[in-house]
Amino acid sequence: MEVLSRKERERKVRENEIIQAAEKILKTKGYNDTSMDEIAKEAQFTKRTLYQYFQNKEDLYFTVVLNEYEKLFGYLKSGLENGDTGFMKIYLSCLEYYNFYLNYPDTLSLINYIGYVKNKSQAVSKKRDDMLKFDNFIFKEVAKVIEEGKNDGSIKASLNSDMTAYSLIFMITGFFNQISVTGHTFTEHFKLEFEEFIMYSLNLLLKSIDNTKEAQR
């Protein structure tokens, strides 16, 4: 186990305080309306101190998102590990995604904004690269489970595992992003029961990969 010096520990504590402050402001105000001045004020540091740890607001955003990605994967991992077939692992991980949404609705909105954030600095952002590597890791884990389901007969063998993983994740994240934006407005307008609508939509999507006997009836 690596032993940190006192100076390194103090730096780590300060960095975590900045990240926590950024997370709070970003979730409250959104990316565009958040400034480094506000984050510095929340963290009780000068803006100059923030720039000793992070290149810019984009770099700090990517750091926050990576932390949230890791939290999300903790939920997904529970589903991926507990199913007895490839399909059930995917099914349970989708339910865990829903649970994550229920517990952290603001987090999903923040994560899903990533496509709009451009790194304005000419320097390479290690934080952004780390986040993208973890994003790729999640896709690969889902693709592995889809391949497992094809082998055990619970997922349609004709499917391309990588393409299916990309499509499922894209559609599920897009669906919950829309839900997080509209809240209950959509379901209330059409007089739908919120949870029933969520589960119906997930089941409708997952039927496209389901190869179990129940799905074939």
Biotite code that builds the C-alpha atoms (Angstrom):
import biotite.structure as struc

atoms = struc.array([
    struc.Atom([0.000, 0.000, 0.000], chain_id="A", res_id=1, res_name="MET", atom_name="CA", element="C"),
    struc.Atom([1.384, 3.378, -1.029], chain_id="A", res_id=2, res_name="GLU", atom_name="CA", element="C"),
    struc.Atom([2.219, 5.695, 1.863], chain_id="A", res_id=3, res_name="VAL", atom_name="CA", element="C"),
    struc.Atom([1.571, 9.342, 1.087], chain_id="A", res_id=4, res_name="LEU", atom_name="CA", element="C"),
    struc.Atom([3.564, 12.161, 2.596], chain_id="A", res_id=5, res_name="SER", atom_name="CA", element="C"),
    struc.Atom([1.778, 14.762, 4.693], chain_id="A", res_id=6, res_name="ARG", atom_name="CA", element="C"),
    struc.Atom([1.982, 17.252, 1.842], chain_id="A", res_id=7, res_name="LYS", atom_name="CA", element="C"),
    struc.Atom([0.524, 14.723, -0.596], chain_id="A", res_id=8, res_name="GLU", atom_name="CA", element="C"),
    struc.Atom([-2.315, 13.883, 1.804], chain_id="A", res_id=9, res_name="ARG", atom_name="CA", element="C"),
    struc.Atom([-3.139, 17.566, 2.237], chain_id="A", res_id=10, res_name="GLU", atom_name="CA", element="C"),
    struc.Atom([-3.130, 18.033, -1.532], chain_id="A", res_id=11, res_name="ARG", atom_name="CA", element="C"),
    struc.Atom([-5.444, 15.051, -1.972], chain_id="A", res_id=12, res_name="LYS", atom_name="CA", element="C"),
    struc.Atom([-7.863, 16.373, 0.641], chain_id="A", res_id=13, res_name="VAL", atom_name="CA", element="C"),
    struc.Atom([-7.919, 19.785, -1.035], chain_id="A", res_id=14, res_name="ARG", atom_name="CA", element="C"),
    struc.Atom([-8.479, 18.226, -4.452], chain_id="A", res_id=15, res_name="GLU", atom_name="CA", element="C"),
    struc.Atom([-11.418, 16.175, -3.124], chain_id="A", res_id=16, res_name="ASN", atom_name="CA", element="C"),
    struc.Atom([-12.945, 19.282, -1.554], chain_id="A", res_id=17, res_name="GLU", atom_name="CA", element="C"),
    struc.Atom([-12.777, 21.045, -4.919], chain_id="A", res_id=18, res_name="ILE", atom_name="CA", element="C"),
    struc.Atom([-14.377, 18.057, -6.680], chain_id="A", res_id=19, res_name="ILE", atom_name="CA", element="C"),
    struc.Atom([-17.194, 17.887, -4.111], chain_id="A", res_id=20, res_name="GLN", atom_name="CA", element="C"),
    struc.Atom([-17.848, 21.603, -4.488], chain_id="A", res_id=21, res_name="ALA", atom_name="CA", element="C"),
    struc.Atom([-17.877, 21.298, -8.273], chain_id="A", res_id=22, res_name="ALA", atom_name="CA", element="C"),
    struc.Atom([-20.270, 18.360, -8.115], chain_id="A", res_id=23, res_name="GLU", atom_name="CA", element="C"),
    struc.Atom([-22.690, 20.309, -5.942], chain_id="A", res_id=24, res_name="LYS", atom_name="CA", element="C"),
    struc.Atom([-22.690, 23.416, -8.157], chain_id="A", res_id=25, res_name="ILE", atom_name="CA", element="C"),
    struc.Atom([-22.817, 21.454, -11.426], chain_id="A", res_id=26, res_name="LEU", atom_name="CA", element="C"),
    struc.Atom([-25.805, 19.394, -10.281], chain_id="A", res_id=27, res_name="LYS", atom_name="CA", element="C"),
    struc.Atom([-27.578, 22.488, -8.992], chain_id="A", res_id=28, res_name="THR", atom_name="CA", element="C"),
    struc.Atom([-26.962, 24.908, -11.863], chain_id="A", res_id=29, res_name="LYS", atom_name="CA", element="C"),
    struc.Atom([-25.914, 22.735, -14.784], chain_id="A", res_id=30, res_name="GLY", atom_name="CA", element="C"),
    struc.Atom([-22.682, 22.929, -16.751], chain_id="A", res_id=31, res_name="TYR", atom_name="CA", element="C"),
    struc.Atom([-23.282, 26.122, -18.728], chain_id="A", res_id=32, res_name="ASN", atom_name="CA", element="C"),
    struc.Atom([-24.371, 28.197, -15.724], chain_id="A", res_id=33, res_name="ASP", atom_name="CA", element="C"),
    struc.Atom([-21.536, 27.026, -13.499], chain_id="A", res_id=34, res_name="THR", atom_name="CA", element="C"),
    struc.Atom([-18.395, 29.149, -13.177], chain_id="A", res_id=35, res_name="SER", atom_name="CA", element="C"),
    struc.Atom([-15.011, 28.515, -11.619], chain_id="A", res_id=36, res_name="MET", atom_name="CA", element="C"),
    struc.Atom([-15.698, 31.510, -9.361], chain_id="A", res_id=37, res_name="ASP", atom_name="CA", element="C"),
    struc.Atom([-18.765, 29.781, -7.910], chain_id="A", res_id=38, res_name="GLU", atom_name="CA", element="C"),
    struc.Atom([-16.901, 26.518, -7.427], chain_id="A", res_id=39, res_name="ILE", atom_name="CA", element="C"),
    struc.Atom([-14.047, 28.327, -5.695], chain_id="A", res_id=40, res_name="ALA", atom_name="CA", element="C"),
    struc.Atom([-16.507, 30.093, -3.401], chain_id="A", res_id=41, res_name="LYS", atom_name="CA", element="C"),
    struc.Atom([-18.263, 26.821, -2.529], chain_id="A", res_id=42, res_name="GLU", atom_name="CA", element="C"),
    struc.Atom([-14.937, 25.093, -1.846], chain_id="A", res_id=43, res_name="ALA", atom_name="CA", element="C"),
    struc.Atom([-13.706, 28.144, 0.112], chain_id="A", res_id=44, res_name="GLN", atom_name="CA", element="C"),
    struc.Atom([-10.562, 28.447, -2.005], chain_id="A", res_id=45, res_name="PHE", atom_name="CA", element="C"),
    struc.Atom([-9.348, 31.110, -4.390], chain_id="A", res_id=46, res_name="THR", atom_name="CA", element="C"),
    struc.Atom([-9.889, 30.542, -8.085], chain_id="A", res_id=47, res_name="LYS", atom_name="CA", element="C"),
    struc.Atom([-6.116, 30.510, -8.447], chain_id="A", res_id=48, res_name="ARG", atom_name="CA", element="C"),
    struc.Atom([-6.005, 27.468, -6.159], chain_id="A", res_id=49, res_name="THR", atom_name="CA", element="C"),
    struc.Atom([-8.486, 25.638, -8.393], chain_id="A", res_id=50, res_name="LEU", atom_name="CA", element="C"),
    struc.Atom([-6.217, 26.137, -11.388], chain_id="A", res_id=51, res_name="TYR", atom_name="CA", element="C"),
    struc.Atom([-3.369, 24.507, -9.493], chain_id="A", res_id=52, res_name="GLN", atom_name="CA", element="C"),
    struc.Atom([-5.370, 21.283, -9.595], chain_id="A", res_id=53, res_name="TYR", atom_name="CA", element="C"),
    struc.Atom([-7.450, 21.539, -12.775], chain_id="A", res_id=54, res_name="PHE", atom_name="CA", element="C"),
    struc.Atom([-6.781, 23.083, -16.182], chain_id="A", res_id=55, res_name="GLN", atom_name="CA", element="C"),
    struc.Atom([-10.236, 24.611, -16.557], chain_id="A", res_id=56, res_name="ASN", atom_name="CA", element="C"),
    struc.Atom([-13.935, 24.044, -15.932], chain_id="A", res_id=57, res_name="LYS", atom_name="CA", element="C"),
    struc.Atom([-14.036, 21.312, -18.581], chain_id="A", res_id=58, res_name="GLU", atom_name="CA", element="C"),
    struc.Atom([-11.262, 19.380, -16.834], chain_id="A", res_id=59, res_name="ASP", atom_name="CA", element="C"),
    struc.Atom([-13.088, 19.622, -13.530], chain_id="A", res_id=60, res_name="LEU", atom_name="CA", element="C"),
    struc.Atom([-16.346, 18.530, -15.153], chain_id="A", res_id=61, res_name="TYR", atom_name="CA", element="C"),
    struc.Atom([-14.704, 15.412, -16.612], chain_id="A", res_id=62, res_name="PHE", atom_name="CA", element="C"),
    struc.Atom([-13.348, 14.575, -13.153], chain_id="A", res_id=63, res_name="THR", atom_name="CA", element="C"),
    struc.Atom([-16.796, 14.811, -11.598], chain_id="A", res_id=64, res_name="VAL", atom_name="CA", element="C"),
    struc.Atom([-18.347, 12.738, -14.392], chain_id="A", res_id=65, res_name="VAL", atom_name="CA", element="C"),
    struc.Atom([-15.716, 10.002, -14.020], chain_id="A", res_id=66, res_name="LEU", atom_name="CA", element="C"),
    struc.Atom([-16.586, 9.726, -10.328], chain_id="A", res_id=67, res_name="ASN", atom_name="CA", element="C"),
    struc.Atom([-20.276, 9.508, -11.208], chain_id="A", res_id=68, res_name="GLU", atom_name="CA", element="C"),
    struc.Atom([-19.570, 6.916, -13.923], chain_id="A", res_id=69, res_name="TYR", atom_name="CA", element="C"),
    struc.Atom([-17.830, 4.754, -11.355], chain_id="A", res_id=70, res_name="GLU", atom_name="CA", element="C"),
    struc.Atom([-20.846, 5.103, -9.054], chain_id="A", res_id=71, res_name="LYS", atom_name="CA", element="C"),
    struc.Atom([-23.182, 4.138, -11.913], chain_id="A", res_id=72, res_name="LEU", atom_name="CA", element="C"),
    struc.Atom([-21.062, 1.124, -12.820], chain_id="A", res_id=73, res_name="PHE", atom_name="CA", element="C"),
    struc.Atom([-21.308, -0.036, -9.212], chain_id="A", res_id=74, res_name="GLY", atom_name="CA", element="C"),
    struc.Atom([-25.055, -0.343, -9.787], chain_id="A", res_id=75, res_name="TYR", atom_name="CA", element="C"),
    struc.Atom([-24.698, -2.002, -13.192], chain_id="A", res_id=76, res_name="LEU", atom_name="CA", element="C"),
    struc.Atom([-22.120, -4.443, -11.875], chain_id="A", res_id=77, res_name="LYS", atom_name="CA", element="C"),
    struc.Atom([-24.623, -5.740, -9.331], chain_id="A", res_id=78, res_name="SER", atom_name="CA", element="C"),
    struc.Atom([-26.961, -6.700, -12.167], chain_id="A", res_id=79, res_name="GLY", atom_name="CA", element="C"),
    struc.Atom([-24.214, -8.071, -14.399], chain_id="A", res_id=80, res_name="LEU", atom_name="CA", element="C"),
    struc.Atom([-22.967, -10.360, -11.633], chain_id="A", res_id=81, res_name="GLU", atom_name="CA", element="C"),
    struc.Atom([-26.276, -11.693, -10.304], chain_id="A", res_id=82, res_name="ASN", atom_name="CA", element="C"),
    struc.Atom([-28.096, -13.011, -13.355], chain_id="A", res_id=83, res_name="GLY", atom_name="CA", element="C"),
    struc.Atom([-27.914, -16.714, -14.181], chain_id="A", res_id=84, res_name="ASP", atom_name="CA", element="C"),
    struc.Atom([-27.928, -16.134, -17.961], chain_id="A", res_id=85, res_name="THR", atom_name="CA", element="C"),
    struc.Atom([-26.547, -13.442, -20.211], chain_id="A", res_id=86, res_name="GLY", atom_name="CA", element="C"),
    struc.Atom([-30.026, -12.048, -20.843], chain_id="A", res_id=87, res_name="PHE", atom_name="CA", element="C"),
    struc.Atom([-30.903, -11.936, -17.134], chain_id="A", res_id=88, res_name="MET", atom_name="CA", element="C"),
    struc.Atom([-27.646, -10.114, -16.421], chain_id="A", res_id=89, res_name="LYS", atom_name="CA", element="C"),
    struc.Atom([-28.569, -7.471, -18.987], chain_id="A", res_id=90, res_name="ILE", atom_name="CA", element="C"),
    struc.Atom([-32.134, -7.321, -17.669], chain_id="A", res_id=91, res_name="TYR", atom_name="CA", element="C"),
    struc.Atom([-31.014, -6.889, -14.056], chain_id="A", res_id=92, res_name="LEU", atom_name="CA", element="C"),
    struc.Atom([-28.427, -4.275, -14.999], chain_id="A", res_id=93, res_name="SER", atom_name="CA", element="C"),
    struc.Atom([-31.204, -2.269, -16.703], chain_id="A", res_id=94, res_name="CYS", atom_name="CA", element="C"),
    struc.Atom([-33.225, -2.433, -13.487], chain_id="A", res_id=95, res_name="LEU", atom_name="CA", element="C"),
    struc.Atom([-30.151, -1.220, -11.601], chain_id="A", res_id=96, res_name="GLU", atom_name="CA", element="C"),
    struc.Atom([-29.840, 1.664, -14.072], chain_id="A", res_id=97, res_name="TYR", atom_name="CA", element="C"),
    struc.Atom([-33.422, 2.557, -13.206], chain_id="A", res_id=98, res_name="TYR", atom_name="CA", element="C"),
    struc.Atom([-32.582, 2.374, -9.491], chain_id="A", res_id=99, res_name="ASN", atom_name="CA", element="C"),
    struc.Atom([-29.611, 4.658, -10.096], chain_id="A", res_id=100, res_name="PHE", atom_name="CA", element="C"),
    struc.Atom([-31.908, 7.134, -11.841], chain_id="A", res_id=101, res_name="TYR", atom_name="CA", element="C"),
    struc.Atom([-34.319, 7.070, -8.900], chain_id="A", res_id=102, res_name="LEU", atom_name="CA", element="C"),
    struc.Atom([-31.495, 7.703, -6.410], chain_id="A", res_id=103, res_name="ASN", atom_name="CA", element="C"),
    struc.Atom([-29.447, 10.175, -8.483], chain_id="A", res_id=104, res_name="TYR", atom_name="CA", element="C"),
    struc.Atom([-31.645, 11.867, -11.140], chain_id="A", res_id=105, res_name="PRO", atom_name="CA", element="C"),
    struc.Atom([-29.419, 14.960, -11.256], chain_id="A", res_id=106, res_name="ASP", atom_name="CA", element="C"),
    struc.Atom([-26.368, 12.790, -11.851], chain_id="A", res_id=107, res_name="THR", atom_name="CA", element="C"),
    struc.Atom([-27.752, 11.308, -15.065], chain_id="A", res_id=108, res_name="LEU", atom_name="CA", element="C"),
    struc.Atom([-28.504, 14.776, -16.421], chain_id="A", res_id=109, res_name="SER", atom_name="CA", element="C"),
    struc.Atom([-24.928, 15.784, -15.676], chain_id="A", res_id=110, res_name="LEU", atom_name="CA", element="C"),
    struc.Atom([-23.433, 12.654, -17.257], chain_id="A", res_id=111, res_name="ILE", atom_name="CA", element="C"),
    struc.Atom([-25.587, 12.887, -20.364], chain_id="A", res_id=112, res_name="ASN", atom_name="CA", element="C"),
    struc.Atom([-24.449, 16.459, -21.010], chain_id="A", res_id=113, res_name="TYR", atom_name="CA", element="C"),
    struc.Atom([-20.982, 15.192, -21.837], chain_id="A", res_id=114, res_name="ILE", atom_name="CA", element="C"),
    struc.Atom([-21.516, 15.318, -25.602], chain_id="A", res_id=115, res_name="GLY", atom_name="CA", element="C"),
    struc.Atom([-21.952, 19.094, -25.403], chain_id="A", res_id=116, res_name="TYR", atom_name="CA", element="C"),
    struc.Atom([-18.765, 19.774, -23.434], chain_id="A", res_id=117, res_name="VAL", atom_name="CA", element="C"),
    struc.Atom([-15.709, 20.609, -25.485], chain_id="A", res_id=118, res_name="LYS", atom_name="CA", element="C"),
    struc.Atom([-12.248, 20.963, -24.029], chain_id="A", res_id=119, res_name="ASN", atom_name="CA", element="C"),
    struc.Atom([-11.238, 24.527, -24.922], chain_id="A", res_id=120, res_name="LYS", atom_name="CA", element="C"),
    struc.Atom([-7.651, 24.073, -23.793], chain_id="A", res_id=121, res_name="SER", atom_name="CA", element="C"),
    struc.Atom([-4.978, 23.046, -26.295], chain_id="A", res_id=122, res_name="GLN", atom_name="CA", element="C"),
    struc.Atom([-3.440, 20.786, -23.650], chain_id="A", res_id=123, res_name="ALA", atom_name="CA", element="C"),
    struc.Atom([-4.531, 17.157, -23.513], chain_id="A", res_id=124, res_name="VAL", atom_name="CA", element="C"),
    struc.Atom([-6.927, 16.577, -20.635], chain_id="A", res_id=125, res_name="SER", atom_name="CA", element="C"),
    struc.Atom([-5.952, 13.438, -18.734], chain_id="A", res_id=126, res_name="LYS", atom_name="CA", element="C"),
    struc.Atom([-9.243, 13.677, -16.840], chain_id="A", res_id=127, res_name="LYS", atom_name="CA", element="C"),
    struc.Atom([-11.178, 13.516, -20.106], chain_id="A", res_id=128, res_name="ARG", atom_name="CA", element="C"),
    struc.Atom([-9.070, 10.597, -21.359], chain_id="A", res_id=129, res_name="ASP", atom_name="CA", element="C"),
    struc.Atom([-9.591, 8.699, -18.089], chain_id="A", res_id=130, res_name="ASP", atom_name="CA", element="C"),
    struc.Atom([-13.330, 9.256, -18.332], chain_id="A", res_id=131, res_name="MET", atom_name="CA", element="C"),
    struc.Atom([-13.463, 8.058, -21.958], chain_id="A", res_id=132, res_name="LEU", atom_name="CA", element="C"),
    struc.Atom([-11.400, 4.966, -21.103], chain_id="A", res_id=133, res_name="LYS", atom_name="CA", element="C"),
    struc.Atom([-13.838, 4.078, -18.346], chain_id="A", res_id=134, res_name="PHE", atom_name="CA", element="C"),
    struc.Atom([-16.746, 4.702, -20.705], chain_id="A", res_id=135, res_name="ASP", atom_name="CA", element="C"),
    struc.Atom([-15.195, 2.231, -23.176], chain_id="A", res_id=136, res_name="ASN", atom_name="CA", element="C"),
    struc.Atom([-14.667, -0.244, -20.346], chain_id="A", res_id=137, res_name="PHE", atom_name="CA", element="C"),
    struc.Atom([-18.401, -0.208, -19.539], chain_id="A", res_id=138, res_name="ILE", atom_name="CA", element="C"),
    struc.Atom([-19.311, -0.852, -23.184], chain_id="A", res_id=139, res_name="PHE", atom_name="CA", element="C"),
    struc.Atom([-16.878, -3.774, -23.359], chain_id="A", res_id=140, res_name="LYS", atom_name="CA", element="C"),
    struc.Atom([-18.285, -5.318, -20.168], chain_id="A", res_id=141, res_name="GLU", atom_name="CA", element="C"),
    struc.Atom([-21.820, -5.142, -21.577], chain_id="A", res_id=142, res_name="VAL", atom_name="CA", element="C"),
    struc.Atom([-20.640, -6.605, -24.908], chain_id="A", res_id=143, res_name="ALA", atom_name="CA", element="C"),
    struc.Atom([-19.018, -9.522, -23.045], chain_id="A", res_id=144, res_name="LYS", atom_name="CA", element="C"),
    struc.Atom([-22.285, -10.317, -21.278], chain_id="A", res_id=145, res_name="VAL", atom_name="CA", element="C"),
    struc.Atom([-24.194, -10.149, -24.567], chain_id="A", res_id=146, res_name="ILE", atom_name="CA", element="C"),
    struc.Atom([-21.706, -12.621, -26.039], chain_id="A", res_id=147, res_name="GLU", atom_name="CA", element="C"),
    struc.Atom([-22.235, -14.810, -22.987], chain_id="A", res_id=148, res_name="GLU", atom_name="CA", element="C"),
    struc.Atom([-25.994, -14.681, -23.585], chain_id="A", res_id=149, res_name="GLY", atom_name="CA", element="C"),
    struc.Atom([-25.544, -15.692, -27.222], chain_id="A", res_id=150, res_name="LYS", atom_name="CA", element="C"),
    struc.Atom([-23.494, -18.680, -26.102], chain_id="A", res_id=151, res_name="ASN", atom_name="CA", element="C"),
    struc.Atom([-25.986, -19.810, -23.440], chain_id="A", res_id=152, res_name="ASP", atom_name="CA", element="C"),
    struc.Atom([-28.950, -19.317, -25.792], chain_id="A", res_id=153, res_name="GLY", atom_name="CA", element="C"),
    struc.Atom([-30.690, -16.545, -23.835], chain_id="A", res_id=154, res_name="SER", atom_name="CA", element="C"),
    struc.Atom([-29.785, -13.802, -26.356], chain_id="A", res_id=155, res_name="ILE", atom_name="CA", element="C"),
    struc.Atom([-30.319, -14.022, -30.123], chain_id="A", res_id=156, res_name="LYS", atom_name="CA", element="C"),
    struc.Atom([-27.218, -15.527, -31.726], chain_id="A", res_id=157, res_name="ALA", atom_name="CA", element="C"),
    struc.Atom([-27.563, -13.409, -34.877], chain_id="A", res_id=158, res_name="SER", atom_name="CA", element="C"),
    struc.Atom([-26.816, -10.180, -33.011], chain_id="A", res_id=159, res_name="LEU", atom_name="CA", element="C"),
    struc.Atom([-23.490, -8.373, -33.228], chain_id="A", res_id=160, res_name="ASN", atom_name="CA", element="C"),
    struc.Atom([-22.340, -8.190, -29.598], chain_id="A", res_id=161, res_name="SER", atom_name="CA", element="C"),
    struc.Atom([-20.477, -4.873, -29.854], chain_id="A", res_id=162, res_name="ASP", atom_name="CA", element="C"),
    struc.Atom([-23.156, -3.145, -31.924], chain_id="A", res_id=163, res_name="MET", atom_name="CA", element="C"),
    struc.Atom([-25.872, -4.422, -29.609], chain_id="A", res_id=164, res_name="THR", atom_name="CA", element="C"),
    struc.Atom([-24.017, -3.101, -26.558], chain_id="A", res_id=165, res_name="ALA", atom_name="CA", element="C"),
    struc.Atom([-23.624, 0.324, -28.174], chain_id="A", res_id=166, res_name="TYR", atom_name="CA", element="C"),
    struc.Atom([-27.294, 0.422, -29.194], chain_id="A", res_id=167, res_name="SER", atom_name="CA", element="C"),
    struc.Atom([-28.686, -0.742, -25.854], chain_id="A", res_id=168, res_name="LEU", atom_name="CA", element="C"),
    struc.Atom([-26.608, 1.700, -23.838], chain_id="A", res_id=169, res_name="ILE", atom_name="CA", element="C"),
    struc.Atom([-27.349, 4.557, -26.228], chain_id="A", res_id=170, res_name="PHE", atom_name="CA", element="C"),
    struc.Atom([-31.101, 3.956, -26.147], chain_id="A", res_id=171, res_name="MET", atom_name="CA", element="C"),
    struc.Atom([-31.331, 3.364, -22.408], chain_id="A", res_id=172, res_name="ILE", atom_name="CA", element="C"),
    struc.Atom([-29.232, 6.409, -21.510], chain_id="A", res_id=173, res_name="THR", atom_name="CA", element="C"),
    struc.Atom([-31.213, 8.501, -23.990], chain_id="A", res_id=174, res_name="GLY", atom_name="CA", element="C"),
    struc.Atom([-34.501, 7.274, -22.548], chain_id="A", res_id=175, res_name="PHE", atom_name="CA", element="C"),
    struc.Atom([-33.566, 8.062, -18.958], chain_id="A", res_id=176, res_name="PHE", atom_name="CA", element="C"),
    struc.Atom([-32.033, 11.376, -19.978], chain_id="A", res_id=177, res_name="ASN", atom_name="CA", element="C"),
    struc.Atom([-35.374, 12.352, -21.512], chain_id="A", res_id=178, res_name="GLN", atom_name="CA", element="C"),
    struc.Atom([-37.184, 11.149, -18.405], chain_id="A", res_id=179, res_name="ILE", atom_name="CA", element="C"),
    struc.Atom([-34.850, 13.190, -16.195], chain_id="A", res_id=180, res_name="SER", atom_name="CA", element="C"),
    struc.Atom([-35.511, 16.286, -18.326], chain_id="A", res_id=181, res_name="VAL", atom_name="CA", element="C"),
    struc.Atom([-39.301, 15.961, -18.482], chain_id="A", res_id=182, res_name="THR", atom_name="CA", element="C"),
    struc.Atom([-39.772, 14.411, -15.045], chain_id="A", res_id=183, res_name="GLY", atom_name="CA", element="C"),
    struc.Atom([-43.362, 13.221, -14.622], chain_id="A", res_id=184, res_name="HIS", atom_name="CA", element="C"),
    struc.Atom([-44.743, 15.737, -17.126], chain_id="A", res_id=185, res_name="THR", atom_name="CA", element="C"),
    struc.Atom([-44.918, 13.224, -19.991], chain_id="A", res_id=186, res_name="PHE", atom_name="CA", element="C"),
    struc.Atom([-46.584, 10.434, -18.018], chain_id="A", res_id=187, res_name="THR", atom_name="CA", element="C"),
    struc.Atom([-48.996, 12.816, -16.306], chain_id="A", res_id=188, res_name="GLU", atom_name="CA", element="C"),
    struc.Atom([-49.984, 14.363, -19.644], chain_id="A", res_id=189, res_name="HIS", atom_name="CA", element="C"),
    struc.Atom([-50.886, 10.960, -21.099], chain_id="A", res_id=190, res_name="PHE", atom_name="CA", element="C"),
    struc.Atom([-52.257, 9.693, -17.777], chain_id="A", res_id=191, res_name="LYS", atom_name="CA", element="C"),
    struc.Atom([-49.645, 6.945, -17.500], chain_id="A", res_id=192, res_name="LEU", atom_name="CA", element="C"),
    struc.Atom([-48.428, 5.354, -14.294], chain_id="A", res_id=193, res_name="GLU", atom_name="CA", element="C"),
    struc.Atom([-44.768, 6.395, -14.070], chain_id="A", res_id=194, res_name="PHE", atom_name="CA", element="C"),
    struc.Atom([-43.124, 3.109, -12.983], chain_id="A", res_id=195, res_name="GLU", atom_name="CA", element="C"),
    struc.Atom([-45.354, 1.025, -15.241], chain_id="A", res_id=196, res_name="GLU", atom_name="CA", element="C"),
    struc.Atom([-44.314, 3.170, -18.212], chain_id="A", res_id=197, res_name="PHE", atom_name="CA", element="C"),
    struc.Atom([-40.617, 2.790, -17.338], chain_id="A", res_id=198, res_name="ILE", atom_name="CA", element="C"),
    struc.Atom([-40.835, -0.996, -17.014], chain_id="A", res_id=199, res_name="MET", atom_name="CA", element="C"),
    struc.Atom([-42.946, -1.352, -20.160], chain_id="A", res_id=200, res_name="TYR", atom_name="CA", element="C"),
    struc.Atom([-40.387, 0.670, -22.145], chain_id="A", res_id=201, res_name="SER", atom_name="CA", element="C"),
    struc.Atom([-37.426, -1.334, -20.814], chain_id="A", res_id=202, res_name="LEU", atom_name="CA", element="C"),
    struc.Atom([-39.166, -4.638, -21.511], chain_id="A", res_id=203, res_name="ASN", atom_name="CA", element="C"),
    struc.Atom([-40.091, -3.492, -25.009], chain_id="A", res_id=204, res_name="LEU", atom_name="CA", element="C"),
    struc.Atom([-36.441, -2.706, -25.728], chain_id="A", res_id=205, res_name="LEU", atom_name="CA", element="C"),
    struc.Atom([-35.076, -5.897, -24.186], chain_id="A", res_id=206, res_name="LEU", atom_name="CA", element="C"),
    struc.Atom([-37.473, -8.100, -26.172], chain_id="A", res_id=207, res_name="LYS", atom_name="CA", element="C"),
    struc.Atom([-35.370, -7.216, -29.215], chain_id="A", res_id=208, res_name="SER", atom_name="CA", element="C"),
    struc.Atom([-32.492, -9.318, -27.844], chain_id="A", res_id=209, res_name="ILE", atom_name="CA", element="C"),
    struc.Atom([-34.432, -11.908, -25.798], chain_id="A", res_id=210, res_name="ASP", atom_name="CA", element="C"),
    struc.Atom([-34.098, -15.471, -27.116], chain_id="A", res_id=211, res_name="ASN", atom_name="CA", element="C"),
    struc.Atom([-35.743, -17.280, -24.205], chain_id="A", res_id=212, res_name="THR", atom_name="CA", element="C"),
    struc.Atom([-38.727, -19.591, -24.683], chain_id="A", res_id=213, res_name="LYS", atom_name="CA", element="C"),
    struc.Atom([-40.999, -17.078, -22.976], chain_id="A", res_id=214, res_name="GLU", atom_name="CA", element="C"),
    struc.Atom([-40.070, -14.437, -25.542], chain_id="A", res_id=215, res_name="ALA", atom_name="CA", element="C"),
    struc.Atom([-40.705, -16.814, -28.443], chain_id="A", res_id=216, res_name="GLN", atom_name="CA", element="C"),
    struc.Atom([-44.271, -17.655, -27.384], chain_id="A", res_id=217, res_name="ARG", atom_name="CA", element="C"),
])
